């Protein structure tokens, strides 16, 4: 967030509709740079940079989208059944964009 004025403005950051990530937010370059470590999908959103001095203020909104490769919420587990028994296989995954789940039996879609 680079804003040039005289007197030099004070920079402030907010996350619209929420709080800045606690204990993972750091400022650099006299608060002109907002740094978030260990980013998660919850960090997606609009961040607003506000520059203010005695003559007024200006702001800019930065949209942040966190993408994530598919990951397991509940990974499938091996199942051993006897003839005539019923079995349930559970596969829960998430990601951004949301992944599609496909089931195959011996390499053939079912």
Steps between C-alpha positions, in 0.01 A plus 500: 500500500704793372337839553699818457401824674628773728482476790590131479185291550445239769412162345239267649379160374165332559332188369147576388246293693759356737825534685855487373639151564612494863867423570567451125494862384812712471562845359807609307620819333329735750173302475489535122532122469264256671647152532295193598685179583363146492209605275173302514179513297342706780741781410316558170311828491533872445779684677487878523803725525418842645745792481417799722661831591365830637379600151285191434510134410506261207445127482536207267340155516703194406316176431684188619403151383674199650516198269557152640586171336265216595553368850332228707235583755436127544732275302361169374601198708553142395201275559504125553161328462371147496259386229148628571614790723428864425774762493521877478790692349530867595703754307487866604732752338515876473700763316455824310366457243293219649626166366282243327503149646500197272460137603670219308497124552813331364572813294148512347260786588190387690 
